Amino acid sequence: MSDGTRTPDSPDQQRLVWRRLGDSLRPQANPAHLIVGVLCLLLGLSIAAQVSQTDDSLEGSSQQELVRLLDESGRHSSDLEVENAELERTLDALRSGQEGDISARNAAEERLTELEIIAGTVPAHGRGIVVLIADPSQGLRASTLLGVVQELRNAGAEVIQIGDVRVVASTSITTATDGGLLVDGTAIEAPYELRAIGDPAVMEPALRIPGGAADSVAGDGGTLSAVSDDEVRIEATVELGTPEHARVVK
């Protein structure tokens, strides 16, 4: 009775069966398997060589050489610390210099603004007084108006404007051919208005000193009044001419 399994009848058939079974179980190599195997072999050899070199470099060194290597490592670390400290000092110096440059620039800009106000090239505003001089008889002299300006300057006026004309160091007050007053060649009409920026508590009393500006105006037939103002605005400006002879010294 057969159980469905076939048994080879002869020894030759049995050997053939075993050979076919071995061929089917044997791994089948292909180019990909070969490449992977070679790469694994090379990687293993490389790791082994590095480990061997490291071990040999330390194991083969004498105690004196190991001490020398340790000393060189310490010196190198010290050099790096010194270099790091120098770089930090340089950075601090650069930061300090930058801050100094910024402070110097800010100070220069503030000084420039002050000089522009003094020179009359920019508008200005601030606490001050507004002076009105009435001259019904048209008898006010140029020297009297100049005295009022000088009195304001002596009292600390920083910026002055007469009518629509900015008063600067070179400003002139003269008499026109028709008897009127000229400020830097510009005719002004009564009542004359003077705007001055400064301390009102000092300038206003200074104008009323006996024998001073107010009395001089009254002597010419006019009257002077002054009113304090927390926001005196001076819009008139002057244009500076190009120096003809002066040169900047470098």
C-alpha distance (Angstrom), angle and dihedral (degrees) to the residues before:
residue distance angle dihedral
M1 . . .
S2 3.79 . .
D3 3.87 124.4 .
G4 3.84 93.7 -161.3
T5 3.81 95.2 -94.8
R6 3.76 117.6 118.4
T7 3.77 117.6 -147.0
P8 3.81 118.6 -159.0
D9 3.78 110.6 -107.3
S10 3.80 98.5 -145.9
P11 3.80 137.4 35.6
D12 3.81 91.1 -114.3
Q13 3.78 91.3 57.0
Q14 3.81 90.1 49.0
R15 3.82 92.3 53.3
L16 3.84 90.1 48.4
V17 3.79 90.7 52.8
W18 3.83 93.1 50.0
R19 3.79 91.7 47.8
R20 3.80 92.3 52.6
L21 3.81 90.4 47.8
G22 3.81 91.2 52.1
D23 3.78 91.8 49.0
S24 3.79 91.2 52.4
L25 3.83 92.6 50.1
R26 3.83 96.0 45.4
P27 3.90 113.2 101.5
Q28 3.77 112.5 -104.7
A29 3.84 109.2 -133.8
N30 3.84 119.8 -148.3
P31 3.86 133.1 178.1
A32 3.81 92.7 -93.0
H33 3.77 92.3 54.6
L34 3.78 90.1 48.8
I35 3.83 93.7 52.0
V36 3.80 92.8 48.1
G37 3.77 90.6 49.8
V38 3.81 93.0 51.0
L39 3.83 92.0 48.6
C40 3.79 91.9 50.3
L41 3.78 89.9 49.9
L42 3.80 93.1 50.7
L43 3.80 92.1 46.7
G44 3.75 91.7 51.8
L45 3.80 92.3 48.6
S46 3.82 91.2 49.5
I47 3.81 93.6 51.2
A48 3.76 91.7 46.5
A49 3.81 91.5 50.3
Q50 3.81 92.8 50.6
V51 3.77 93.3 48.5
S52 3.79 90.2 46.9
Q53 3.84 91.9 50.2
T54 3.81 92.0 48.9
D55 3.73 93.2 48.0
D56 3.80 92.1 44.9
S57 3.86 92.9 48.3
L58 3.79 91.7 54.8
E59 3.78 102.3 29.6
G60 3.78 92.2 46.9
S61 3.82 93.8 50.5
S62 3.75 121.1 97.6
Q63 3.77 123.6 -128.0
Q64 3.79 89.9 -103.4
E65 3.81 91.7 54.0
L66 3.79 91.2 48.1
V67 3.82 90.2 51.5
R68 3.81 89.7 48.9
L69 3.82 91.4 51.0
L70 3.80 90.5 49.0
D71 3.81 90.9 48.5
E72 3.83 91.6 49.6
S73 3.78 90.3 49.4
G74 3.82 90.2 51.8
R75 3.80 92.4 48.7
H76 3.80 91.0 48.9
S77 3.80 90.2 51.1
S78 3.83 90.2 49.6
D79 3.82 91.1 49.8
L80 3.78 90.3 52.0
E81 3.80 90.9 50.5
V82 3.82 90.9 50.5
E83 3.80 91.3 48.4
N84 3.79 90.7 48.3
A85 3.82 90.8 51.3
E86 3.82 90.9 50.3
L87 3.80 91.3 49.9
E88 3.80 90.5 50.2
R89 3.82 90.7 50.6
T90 3.80 90.0 49.0
L91 3.80 90.8 49.7
D92 3.81 91.2 49.6
A93 3.80 90.2 49.0
L94 3.79 91.3 50.2
R95 3.77 91.4 48.5
S96 3.78 91.6 47.5
G97 3.79 91.3 47.4
Q98 3.78 91.0 49.2
E99 3.79 91.3 51.1
G100 3.80 89.0 47.4
D101 3.80 90.4 50.9
I102 3.79 90.5 50.3
S103 3.81 91.7 49.4
A104 3.80 91.4 46.9
R105 3.79 91.4 48.7
N106 3.80 91.8 48.8
A107 3.80 90.7 48.7
A108 3.80 90.5 48.5
E109 3.80 91.4 50.0
E110 3.80 91.3 49.8
R111 3.81 90.5 48.6
L112 3.80 90.5 48.4
T113 3.80 90.3 53.0
E114 3.80 90.7 51.0
L115 3.79 91.7 49.4
E116 3.81 91.6 48.0
I117 3.81 89.8 53.4
I118 3.79 92.1 47.6
A119 3.80 91.4 46.5
G120 3.81 90.0 49.0
T121 3.79 96.3 -125.5
V122 3.82 95.5 124.5
P123 3.83 133.8 42.7
A124 3.81 119.1 -102.7
H125 3.76 139.8 -163.8
G126 3.78 137.6 -174.3
R127 3.79 145.3 108.7
G128 3.77 115.4 -32.3
I129 3.79 145.6 107.4
V130 3.79 138.3 -77.9
V131 3.82 114.4 -138.8
L132 3.81 122.6 -159.8
I133 3.79 120.4 -166.6
A134 3.79 115.9 -166.9
D135 3.81 115.4 -156.8
P136 3.79 109.1 179.5
S137 3.79 93.8 163.5
Q138 3.80 94.3 46.2
G139 3.80 87.9 -127.5
L140 3.81 100.0 126.1
R141 3.79 109.5 125.4
A142 3.78 125.5 -141.7
S143 3.79 90.2 -121.5
T144 3.81 90.6 55.6
L145 3.82 92.4 52.5
L146 3.80 88.9 46.4
G147 3.81 88.2 52.6
V148 3.81 90.1 55.0
V149 3.83 89.9 51.9
Q150 3.81 91.6 48.2
E151 3.81 91.1 48.8
L152 3.81 90.0 53.2
R153 3.80 91.3 48.9
N154 3.79 91.9 49.3
A155 3.82 88.5 51.4
G156 3.81 91.3 56.6
A157 3.80 103.7 -92.2
E158 3.79 107.2 166.4
V159 3.81 99.2 -173.1
I160 3.82 128.3 22.1
Q161 3.78 132.6 -175.3
I162 3.82 126.7 -174.0
G163 3.78 112.3 -161.3
D164 3.79 104.0 -47.2
V165 3.81 95.4 -24.8
R166 3.80 124.9 98.9
V167 3.78 113.1 -134.6
V168 3.82 114.9 -135.2
A169 3.78 135.7 162.2
S170 3.81 92.6 -80.8
T171 3.81 96.2 45.1
S172 3.80 115.4 130.4
I173 3.80 128.1 -158.2
T174 3.79 113.2 -157.9
T175 3.79 142.2 160.2
A176 3.81 120.1 -104.5
T177 3.80 123.6 -136.3
D178 3.80 90.6 -102.3
G179 3.83 91.1 53.7
G180 3.79 95.8 -102.0
L181 3.81 124.5 126.9
L182 3.78 125.8 -101.3
V183 3.82 126.6 -160.8
D184 3.80 110.0 -162.5
G185 3.80 87.2 -21.7
T186 3.81 94.1 -52.2
A187 3.79 116.5 119.8
I188 3.81 116.6 -126.1
E189 3.78 127.6 -165.4
A190 3.79 133.3 -146.2
P191 2.90 135.0 -68.4
Y192 3.78 85.4 56.6
E193 3.77 115.8 -149.4
L194 3.78 122.0 -154.8
R195 3.81 121.7 -173.1
A196 3.78 117.6 -163.3
I197 3.82 129.7 -179.2
G198 3.78 114.9 -149.3
D199 3.79 140.8 80.5
P200 3.81 107.4 -29.5
A201 3.79 91.7 -160.5
V202 3.81 89.1 62.7
M203 3.81 103.5 34.3
E204 3.81 99.7 48.2
P205 3.83 96.6 53.0
A206 3.82 90.0 43.3
L207 3.81 90.5 62.1
R208 3.81 91.0 53.9
I209 3.79 98.2 50.9
P210 3.83 108.1 131.2
G211 3.77 108.8 -95.2
G212 3.80 90.7 14.6
A213 3.80 136.0 107.7
A214 3.82 99.0 -49.7
D215 3.81 92.3 49.4
S216 3.82 91.3 48.2
V217 3.82 90.6 52.7
A218 3.77 90.2 48.4
G219 3.80 89.0 50.4
D220 3.84 88.9 58.7
G221 3.81 91.3 51.1
G222 3.78 97.3 -98.2
T223 3.78 137.0 110.6
L224 3.80 129.7 -131.7
S225 3.80 127.0 -150.9
A226 3.80 129.1 175.1
V227 3.80 129.8 -164.3
S228 3.80 125.7 -168.7
D229 3.79 117.5 -127.0
D230 3.80 129.7 -175.0
E231 3.79 91.6 -151.4
V232 3.78 113.5 39.8
R233 3.80 110.0 171.8
I234 3.78 121.5 -156.9
E235 3.79 112.1 -170.3
A236 3.80 101.5 165.9
T237 3.81 115.8 103.9
V238 3.79 137.7 179.8
E239 3.78 131.5 -135.9
L240 3.77 116.7 -126.8
G241 3.76 117.0 -133.0
T242 3.79 124.2 -132.1
P243 3.83 112.0 -95.7
E244 3.79 110.6 -108.7
H245 3.80 100.4 -163.2
A246 3.81 107.2 11.0
R247 3.79 121.8 93.9
V248 3.79 130.0 -170.4
V249 3.79 112.9 -106.0
K250 3.84 112.4 -133.1
